[in-house]
């Protein structure tokens, strides 16, 4: 079965909006989930929506929270994700890293206290589209092999 991209993205956005996610953030999250699925990364695409909704319902994801700057010095910054949506928090922080890199030649941003960011490559691609190199990593428990691994 094939579902058109826009139809899937809009459906996911509608679900997130109904759960209280701001329209722009709902759009961004829906694009990330839909793109991951369309790119063939089934483990971090639309199949994760049920867990996202469950975590919103349980209060693990706080849909009204956005990253807050904790500290910054030159090309470095640390943000608190305030338990917001991991995908939109990660995209926000990559935007900050890109801005720092454009100003300083390098930008390094860390985020703490957030939720699952889905596919790390999403944010590396975000950096590449801005003409930067993005190195993305997480300190989560090793609960699954790297994509394509066993």
Buried (B, 14 or more C-beta within 10 A) or exposed (E): EEEEEEEBBBBBBEBBBEBEBBEEBBBBBBBBBBBBBEBEBEEBBBEBBEEBBEBBEEEEBBBEBBBEEEEEEEBBBBBBBBBBBBBBBBBBBBBBBBBBBEEEEEBBBEBEBBBBBBBBBBBBBBBEEBEBEBEBEEEEEEEEEEEEEE
